[in-house]
Amino acid sequence: MKKKKSVAKIIKPSQPTDLEYIKLFNDCVIDKDYLGAIDKTIDDQINPNKSKYTDISDLVAGRNPSTTANSFYGFAPGFALNTRPLTTNFSNDPFSFPINKSPFQFKNPFETSINDFIVAGNQIPWYFIACAHYLECSFSFKKHLHNGDPLTNYTVKVPANRPKVGHPPPFTFEESAVDALKLMKFNEISNWNLPTVLRKLEAYNGFGYFKYHQINSPYLWSYSNQYSKGKYVSDGKFDSKAVSKQMGAAVILKRMEERTLISIPRH
């Protein structure tokens, strides 16, 4: 009796590789018809709220908001990548505050420490939070960063019953955003290079486009040469002819780099 030859099973990748993300970004050409809309979004929504996104990044890292040099994160990638924050125990930090309090409490400007001048390579870039805020909430500060549900109650859509902050609704945008980012363990990432930024943004929406339909996700690439059509019009329902009307996060970041507003480390 002849033995059957074993056939090696080909396992399809579930997401792009680091090099694929870098190439997609470097080769990305923004549709000129949308440049005005993208610039307006950057100027009217993203840049004016940079300090708010930075404060949320500080809170996720367990740092006192608005006192670090991380507003320069992304513009000086070498410095950002080669430094790490000192360990901060949020509950023991004399300048910390409960997450359900206002995050905009400033300490005495003369009370500084070495932590105040360290740019953390493992701190979530403010522009990542800005893109997630656009894609999930259309820049509304009345919605959960988790999925766009209203802050007047716990989340209903996946992930449901969030945030877990020790008190019932309503919630502030800041405390819910910190819960969302920690829930996805973004606070544990040690290197926010370009592939990480793009991969984690795509993870917000899922890798179904790449894995099941072999197209680039409009969540990242809409309004560019890297995407033409195909969209999930509802959970689990893919329409190959539908076209996303939302600008992609990678396209926003590409335009911000073109305007020298940020510089994202490639490795």
C-alpha positions as CSV (number, residue, x, y, z in Angstrom):
1,M,0.0,0.0,0.0
2,K,1.5,3.3,-1.1
3,K,1.8,6.1,1.4
4,K,0.1,9.3,0.6
5,K,2.5,12.2,0.0
6,S,2.1,14.9,2.6
7,V,1.4,18.2,1.1
8,A,2.7,21.2,3.0
9,K,-0.1,23.5,4.0
10,I,0.4,27.1,2.9
11,I,-0.4,29.5,5.7
12,K,-1.5,32.9,4.4
13,P,-0.2,35.8,6.5
14,S,-2.9,37.6,8.5
15,Q,-1.4,41.0,8.2
16,P,1.3,42.9,6.2
17,T,5.0,42.6,7.3
18,D,7.0,45.6,8.5
19,L,8.7,46.0,5.2
20,E,5.3,45.9,3.3
21,Y,3.9,48.6,5.6
22,I,7.0,50.8,5.0
23,K,6.8,50.3,1.2
24,L,3.1,51.0,1.1
25,F,3.6,54.2,3.0
26,N,6.7,55.3,1.0
27,D,4.9,54.6,-2.3
28,C,1.6,56.2,-1.1
29,V,0.5,59.0,-3.4
30,I,-2.4,61.0,-2.1
31,D,-5.3,61.8,-4.5
32,K,-4.9,65.5,-5.3
33,D,-8.7,65.9,-5.3
34,Y,-8.7,65.3,-1.5
35,L,-5.6,67.3,-0.5
36,G,-7.7,70.3,0.6
37,A,-10.0,68.1,2.7
38,I,-7.0,66.4,4.3
39,D,-5.2,69.6,5.1
40,K,-8.4,71.1,6.6
41,T,-8.7,68.1,8.8
42,I,-5.1,68.4,10.0
43,D,-5.4,72.2,10.5
44,D,-8.9,72.3,12.1
45,Q,-9.1,69.1,14.1
46,I,-5.7,67.4,14.6
47,N,-3.2,70.2,15.3
48,P,-5.5,72.2,17.6
49,N,-6.0,69.2,19.8
50,K,-2.4,68.0,19.9
51,S,-2.0,68.9,23.6
52,K,-5.1,66.9,24.5
53,Y,-3.8,63.9,22.7
54,T,-0.4,64.3,24.3
55,D,-2.0,64.5,27.8
56,I,-3.8,61.2,27.1
57,S,-0.5,59.6,26.0
58,D,1.0,60.8,29.2
59,L,-1.8,59.3,31.3
60,V,-1.5,56.0,29.5
61,A,2.2,55.9,30.4
62,G,1.5,56.8,34.0
63,R,3.0,60.2,33.7
64,N,1.9,63.7,34.7
65,P,0.2,65.3,31.7
66,S,1.6,68.4,29.9
67,T,5.0,68.3,31.7
68,T,7.1,66.1,29.4
69,A,9.0,66.9,26.3
70,N,7.0,64.4,24.3
71,S,5.3,67.1,22.3
72,F,8.4,66.7,20.2
73,Y,7.9,63.0,19.7
74,G,8.0,62.1,16.1
75,F,9.9,65.2,15.1
76,A,13.1,64.0,16.6
77,P,12.9,60.2,16.1
78,G,16.5,59.5,17.1
79,F,16.0,61.0,20.6
80,A,12.6,59.4,21.0
81,L,13.9,55.9,20.1
82,N,16.9,56.0,22.3
83,T,15.3,57.0,25.6
84,R,12.9,55.3,28.0
85,P,10.9,56.7,30.8
86,L,11.8,56.1,34.4
87,T,9.4,53.6,36.0
88,T,6.5,55.5,37.5
89,N,4.0,54.0,39.9
90,F,0.8,56.0,39.2
91,S,-0.6,55.4,42.7
92,N,2.6,56.5,44.4
93,D,3.4,59.5,42.2
94,P,2.9,62.6,44.3
95,F,1.9,64.5,41.2
96,S,-0.5,62.0,39.8
97,F,-4.3,62.1,40.2
98,P,-7.2,59.7,40.0
99,I,-8.2,58.9,36.4
100,N,-11.7,60.1,37.0
101,K,-10.5,63.6,37.8
102,S,-9.7,66.3,35.3
103,P,-6.5,65.4,33.5
104,F,-5.6,69.1,33.1
105,Q,-4.1,69.7,36.5
106,F,-0.7,71.4,36.3
107,K,1.9,71.1,39.0
108,N,4.1,73.9,40.2
109,P,6.4,74.8,37.3
110,F,9.4,74.9,39.7
111,E,8.7,71.3,40.8
112,T,10.4,69.4,38.0
113,S,12.1,66.0,37.8
114,I,14.1,64.1,35.3
115,N,10.9,62.5,34.1
116,D,9.7,65.8,32.8
117,F,12.4,66.0,30.2
118,I,12.5,62.4,28.9
119,V,10.9,61.6,25.6
120,A,9.6,58.1,25.9
121,G,10.1,55.7,23.0
122,N,7.4,53.4,24.4
123,Q,4.9,56.3,24.8
124,I,2.0,56.3,22.3
125,P,2.6,59.1,19.7
126,W,0.0,61.8,19.9
127,Y,-0.7,61.6,16.2
128,F,-1.7,57.9,16.6
129,I,-4.4,58.9,19.1
130,A,-5.5,61.7,16.8
131,C,-6.0,59.2,13.9
132,A,-7.9,56.7,16.1
133,H,-10.0,59.6,17.4
134,Y,-10.9,60.5,13.8
135,L,-11.6,57.0,12.6
136,E,-13.6,55.9,15.6
137,C,-15.3,59.1,16.8
138,S,-15.1,61.6,13.9
139,F,-13.2,63.8,16.3
140,S,-16.1,64.0,18.8
141,F,-15.1,64.3,22.4
142,K,-18.5,63.0,23.4
143,K,-17.7,59.4,22.3
144,H,-15.7,56.5,23.5
145,L,-12.3,56.0,21.7
146,H,-13.0,52.2,21.9
147,N,-15.7,52.3,19.2
148,G,-17.5,55.6,19.0
149,D,-20.3,54.8,21.4
150,P,-21.6,57.8,23.5
151,L,-19.8,58.6,26.8
152,T,-23.2,58.9,28.5
153,N,-23.1,55.2,29.1
154,Y,-20.9,52.1,28.9
155,T,-19.9,50.9,25.4
156,V,-22.4,48.7,23.7
157,K,-20.5,47.7,20.5
158,V,-17.3,45.6,20.8
159,P,-15.6,46.0,23.2
160,A,-18.8,46.2,25.3
161,N,-19.2,47.4,28.9
162,R,-16.2,49.7,28.9
163,P,-14.5,51.7,30.4
164,K,-13.6,50.2,33.8
165,V,-12.7,53.3,35.8
166,G,-14.3,52.7,39.2
167,H,-17.4,54.8,38.7
168,P,-20.7,54.6,36.7
169,P,-21.4,56.8,33.6
170,P,-21.1,59.4,32.4
171,F,-17.4,59.4,31.6
172,T,-14.9,61.9,30.4
173,F,-13.2,61.5,27.0
174,E,-9.8,61.3,28.7
175,E,-10.5,58.5,31.1
176,S,-12.3,56.4,28.5
177,A,-9.5,57.0,26.0
178,V,-6.9,55.8,28.5
179,D,-9.1,52.7,29.2
180,A,-9.3,52.0,25.4
181,L,-5.6,52.3,24.8
182,K,-4.6,50.2,27.8
183,L,-7.3,47.6,26.9
184,M,-5.5,47.0,23.6
185,K,-2.2,47.0,25.5
186,F,-0.7,49.8,23.6
187,N,1.0,51.0,26.8
188,E,3.2,47.8,26.6
189,I,4.6,48.6,23.1
190,S,8.3,49.5,23.3
191,N,8.9,50.9,19.8
192,W,6.4,53.1,18.0
193,N,8.0,52.9,14.6
194,L,6.0,53.3,11.3
195,P,5.1,49.6,10.9
196,T,3.8,49.5,14.5
197,V,1.8,52.7,14.1
198,L,0.1,51.4,10.9
199,R,-0.4,47.9,12.2
200,K,-2.0,49.0,15.4
201,L,-4.3,51.5,13.6
202,E,-5.4,48.7,11.2
203,A,-5.9,46.5,14.2
204,Y,-8.6,48.9,15.4
205,N,-10.7,48.0,12.4
206,G,-9.4,44.4,11.8
207,F,-7.2,42.7,9.2
208,G,-10.1,41.2,7.2
209,Y,-9.3,43.2,4.1
210,F,-5.8,41.9,3.9
211,K,-6.5,38.3,5.1
212,Y,-9.7,37.5,3.2
213,H,-9.9,39.9,0.3
214,Q,-6.2,40.7,-0.5
215,I,-6.8,44.4,-0.7
216,N,-5.3,47.2,1.4
217,S,-7.5,48.5,4.2
218,P,-9.4,51.7,3.4
219,Y,-9.1,52.4,7.2
220,L,-5.4,53.2,6.3
221,W,-5.2,53.9,2.6
222,S,-8.5,55.5,1.4
223,Y,-7.9,58.7,-0.6
224,S,-4.7,57.3,-2.1
225,N,-3.3,55.1,-4.9
226,Q,-3.1,52.2,-2.4
227,Y,-6.9,51.8,-2.3
228,S,-9.6,51.8,-4.9
229,K,-12.7,49.9,-3.7
230,G,-14.0,47.2,-1.4
231,K,-15.4,47.8,2.0
232,Y,-17.1,46.2,4.9
233,V,-20.4,47.9,5.0
234,S,-21.4,46.3,8.2
235,D,-19.9,43.7,10.6
236,G,-18.9,40.7,8.6
237,K,-20.5,42.0,5.3
238,F,-18.0,42.9,2.6
239,D,-19.1,44.7,-0.6
240,S,-16.4,44.5,-3.3
241,K,-17.9,47.5,-5.1
242,A,-18.4,49.8,-2.2
243,V,-15.9,52.7,-1.8
244,S,-14.9,54.2,1.5
245,K,-15.7,57.9,2.0
246,Q,-13.5,58.3,5.0
247,M,-9.9,59.4,4.6
248,G,-7.4,56.7,5.6
249,A,-5.2,57.1,8.7
250,A,-2.0,56.4,6.8
251,V,-2.9,59.0,4.3
252,I,-3.3,61.6,7.1
253,L,0.1,60.7,8.5
254,K,1.6,60.8,5.0
255,R,0.3,64.3,4.5
256,M,1.5,65.4,7.9
257,E,5.0,64.1,7.0
258,E,4.9,65.9,3.7
259,R,4.2,69.1,5.6
260,T,7.0,68.3,8.0
261,L,4.6,68.4,11.0
262,I,5.8,64.9,12.1
263,S,8.5,62.4,11.2
264,I,7.8,58.8,12.0
265,P,10.8,56.5,12.6
266,R,10.8,53.7,10.0
267,H,12.6,51.1,12.2
